[in-house]
Amino acid sequence: MSVDLSVPLGLVVAREKIDHPWQEFRWRAVSVFMDAPLKANWRKLHSGPGIDQYHAATLPLVLHRKETMSYRVNLANGEPSIYVVLREDPESGDSMPVTVHTVTASPFEAQAHSNLAFDTVDRVPMPDRLVELVQAFIDDHHVDEKFAKRQRQPHLREEDHQFGQEPIFMLRERMKGLRPKSGPGDDL
């Protein structure tokens, strides 16, 4: 029995003209909306001086019952957000050199994506209706896990030699046996 919840979200991506010697445009996610049509295909929503906004895709926001702690963190950190991952495709040659890879409400999952070379993670405000839905999901599925400190196990066996070296006390004993005994006339 699966207790995941999937909500389709429309993703709005903006192409902004920038003043940069190697890049003409910057792509970034600007908003999400609910009740989006399933087929988007980069439909232009708005055009202005230096900026175009597109309904880039409609992707499911999947909420997992095991990740309710990360959703709680998201809702508690001021402005609840949706994290949109845009993936750059430098070899596409298209007028749309980015694709919407995924969408998440988990800041921990977003952090994992931000470490990848061709991914850009944008944080956009979560719609109020979606905040209520996520809060209801947390209320239904969150289970507090008791913190259990790991106990150290006693180490009962004597250490073996490591990396070709012997313990210092054994080396000293061995070296005592190799020294010649000094006699009464052996003063140096």
C-alpha positions as CSV (number, residue, x, y, z in Angstrom):
1,M,0.0,0.0,0.0
2,S,1.5,3.3,-1.1
3,V,0.9,6.4,0.9
4,D,2.6,8.8,-1.5
5,L,0.7,11.8,-2.8
6,S,1.2,13.2,-6.3
7,V,0.0,16.7,-7.3
8,P,0.5,18.0,-10.8
9,L,2.2,21.4,-10.9
10,G,2.6,23.8,-13.8
11,L,6.1,25.3,-13.9
12,V,6.8,28.8,-15.2
13,V,10.3,29.4,-16.5
14,A,11.6,32.8,-17.5
15,R,14.2,33.6,-20.1
16,E,15.9,36.9,-19.1
17,K,18.3,38.9,-21.2
18,I,21.5,39.6,-19.3
19,D,24.6,41.6,-19.9
20,H,27.3,39.0,-19.9
21,P,30.2,38.4,-22.4
22,W,29.7,34.6,-22.7
23,Q,25.9,34.2,-22.1
24,E,23.1,36.1,-23.7
25,F,20.2,34.7,-21.6
26,R,19.6,33.4,-18.1
27,W,16.9,30.7,-17.5
28,R,15.2,30.5,-14.1
29,A,12.0,29.1,-12.6
30,V,9.8,31.9,-11.4
31,S,6.6,30.2,-10.2
32,V,4.4,27.1,-10.0
33,F,0.7,26.8,-10.2
34,M,-1.9,24.1,-9.5
35,D,-4.6,22.7,-11.9
36,A,-2.2,23.0,-14.9
37,P,-2.9,21.4,-18.2
38,L,-0.9,18.2,-18.8
39,K,0.7,19.3,-22.0
40,A,2.8,22.5,-21.8
41,N,5.6,22.3,-24.4
42,W,7.1,25.7,-23.6
43,R,3.9,27.7,-24.2
44,K,4.6,31.4,-24.0
45,L,2.6,33.1,-21.2
46,H,4.1,36.6,-21.1
47,S,6.6,38.7,-23.0
48,G,8.1,41.9,-21.9
49,P,11.3,44.0,-22.5
50,G,14.2,41.6,-22.0
51,I,12.0,38.8,-20.5
52,D,9.8,35.9,-21.7
53,Q,7.9,33.6,-19.5
54,Y,6.9,30.1,-20.5
55,H,4.7,27.3,-19.1
56,A,7.7,24.9,-19.5
57,A,6.2,21.7,-18.2
58,T,3.7,20.1,-15.9
59,L,5.4,17.7,-13.5
60,P,4.1,15.8,-10.5
61,L,5.1,16.9,-7.0
62,V,5.4,13.6,-5.2
63,L,5.1,13.7,-1.4
64,H,6.5,10.6,0.4
65,R,5.5,9.7,3.9
66,K,9.1,8.9,4.9
67,E,10.1,12.5,4.1
68,T,7.6,14.4,6.3
69,M,10.4,15.8,8.4
70,S,11.9,17.6,5.4
71,Y,8.5,19.0,4.5
72,R,8.1,20.2,8.1
73,V,11.4,22.0,7.8
74,N,10.3,23.6,4.6
75,L,7.0,24.9,6.1
76,A,8.8,26.2,9.2
77,N,11.5,28.2,7.4
78,G,9.5,31.3,6.8
79,E,8.1,31.2,3.3
80,P,7.1,27.7,2.2
81,S,8.7,26.9,-1.1
82,I,8.8,24.6,-4.0
83,Y,12.2,23.7,-5.4
84,V,12.5,23.5,-9.2
85,V,15.5,21.7,-10.8
86,L,16.4,23.0,-14.3
87,R,18.8,20.8,-16.2
88,E,21.1,22.5,-18.7
89,D,21.6,20.7,-22.1
90,P,24.6,22.5,-23.7
91,E,24.4,20.3,-26.9
92,S,20.7,20.8,-27.5
93,G,21.1,23.7,-30.0
94,D,17.4,24.5,-29.3
95,S,16.0,27.8,-28.4
96,M,15.2,26.1,-25.1
97,P,18.6,24.9,-23.8
98,V,17.1,23.8,-20.4
99,T,14.6,21.2,-19.3
100,V,12.6,21.0,-16.2
101,H,14.1,17.9,-14.5
102,T,12.1,17.6,-11.3
103,V,10.1,19.5,-8.7
104,T,10.2,18.9,-4.9
105,A,9.0,20.2,-1.6
106,S,12.0,18.8,0.2
107,P,14.9,21.2,0.9
108,F,17.2,18.2,1.5
109,E,16.5,16.7,-1.9
110,A,17.0,20.2,-3.5
111,Q,20.4,20.4,-1.8
112,A,21.5,17.1,-3.3
113,H,20.6,18.5,-6.8
114,S,22.4,21.7,-6.3
115,N,25.8,19.9,-6.2
116,L,25.4,18.6,-9.8
117,A,27.2,20.5,-12.6
118,F,24.4,21.0,-15.1
119,D,21.5,21.4,-12.6
120,T,20.2,24.7,-11.3
121,V,17.8,24.7,-8.3
122,D,15.4,27.6,-8.0
123,R,13.2,28.3,-5.0
124,V,9.8,29.6,-5.8
125,P,6.9,30.4,-3.4
126,M,4.4,27.5,-2.7
127,P,0.8,28.4,-3.5
128,D,-1.4,28.7,-0.4
129,R,-3.7,25.8,-1.5
130,L,-0.6,23.6,-1.8
131,V,0.7,24.7,1.7
132,E,-2.6,23.4,3.2
133,L,-2.3,20.1,1.3
134,V,1.3,19.5,2.4
135,Q,0.4,20.4,6.0
136,A,-2.5,17.9,5.9
137,F,-0.1,15.3,4.4
138,I,2.3,15.9,7.3
139,D,-0.4,15.7,9.9
140,D,-1.6,12.4,8.5
141,H,1.7,10.6,8.0
142,H,4.4,12.1,10.3
143,V,5.8,9.8,13.0
144,D,8.4,11.3,15.4
145,E,11.4,9.0,15.6
146,K,13.0,8.7,19.0
147,F,16.7,9.6,19.0
148,A,18.7,6.6,20.0
149,K,22.4,7.3,20.8
150,R,24.6,4.6,19.5
151,Q,26.5,2.8,22.2
152,R,30.1,2.1,21.7
153,Q,31.0,-1.6,21.8
154,P,33.9,-2.7,24.0
155,H,37.1,-3.7,22.1
156,L,38.4,-6.8,23.8
157,R,41.0,-8.2,21.4
158,E,44.6,-7.0,21.3
159,E,45.6,-5.0,18.2
160,D,47.5,-6.7,15.4
161,H,50.4,-5.2,13.6
162,Q,49.2,-2.7,11.1
163,F,51.1,-1.4,8.0
164,G,54.1,-3.5,8.7
165,Q,54.8,-1.9,12.1
166,E,54.9,-3.5,15.5
167,P,53.7,-1.9,18.8
168,I,56.4,0.2,20.4
169,F,56.7,-2.0,23.5
170,M,57.4,-5.1,21.4
171,L,60.0,-3.1,19.4
172,R,61.8,-2.0,22.6
173,E,61.9,-5.6,23.9
174,R,63.3,-6.9,20.6
175,M,65.9,-4.1,20.5
176,K,67.1,-4.9,24.1
177,G,67.9,-8.4,23.0
178,L,70.0,-7.2,20.0
179,R,72.3,-4.9,22.0
180,P,75.7,-6.3,22.9
181,K,76.4,-6.4,26.6
182,S,78.8,-3.8,27.7
183,G,81.9,-4.8,29.7
184,P,84.1,-2.9,32.2
185,G,86.5,-1.7,29.4
186,D,83.8,-0.6,26.9
187,D,83.4,3.0,28.0
188,L,82.8,5.5,25.2
